[in-house]
């Protein structure tokens, strides 16, 4: 193996402590763009937003795909939220 290939391989190796911090973790607490986590939204506002998105998604599935898909998706979402 030539010297240039050996150097390239050495550069690709990572030191265990040189890992970057994941984007979803901030040292100062919640992510600055997470409105619910930072307290910019109340629980009621977040729930209302989720309900509007859910109703819109079910309407799109029911009218543009089919009713069975909408019902099964709704049941899976309820099952996921409850369990």
N, C-alpha and C positions, 0 to 999 in steps of 0.2 A: 504494500500500500504506500502510495506517495505521501510526501510530507503535507501537501495541501489538503488531501483527503483526511489525514490524521488530525490536522488542526480543525477542520470543519466538524468532525465527529466530536472533538473535545468541546467545541462551542455549543453543540446541541445538548450535551449532558447538563442536567440541572442540579444545582446544589439543593439539598432538602430544605434549607432555610430560605431559599430565594423565591419561594412561591409567592405569587401576588395574592392579595386579599380578595376574596370573591366580591363581585359587584354588589351583591345584596346585603353585604355586611359593612356597616360603617362604624368607625370607632366612636363616634359621637352619639350613638343611639339609632333611632329609626332612620330609614332612608329619607333624605330631605324632600323627595317627591311623593312620598306615601302620605296622602292627605289624612286618611283615617288614623294611621298610627301616630301622626304628629299632632292630632287633636284639632285639625282644621275642619273636619267633618264630624258631626255627631253620629251616634249609632242610628238614630232615626233617619237621618239623611242618607247614610250608607245603605240602610235596609230599603229605603224608597228607591234609590238608584238601582240596586240589585233587582228589585221587583219589576221596575220598568224594563230593564234589560231582559229579564226572564220572560215577561209577557211578550215583548217584541220578538224575541227569539222563537218562542212557541208559535206565534202568529206566522212568522216567516216559514217555519217548518211545516205548519199545517196547510198553508195556502200554496207554497211554492214547491214543497216536496210531497208529503202526504200526511194524513192524520195519524196513522199508526206510528210513524217516525216521531212525530211530535209527542204523542202519548208516552211512548217508550222512553224518550229523552227526559220528559218531565218526571216520570217515575224513577229513573236512574238518578236524577238530580235530588229528588226528595230522599231517596234511599241513601245517597251519599251524605246529605246534610244531617239526616237523623242518626245514621250509624257513624 
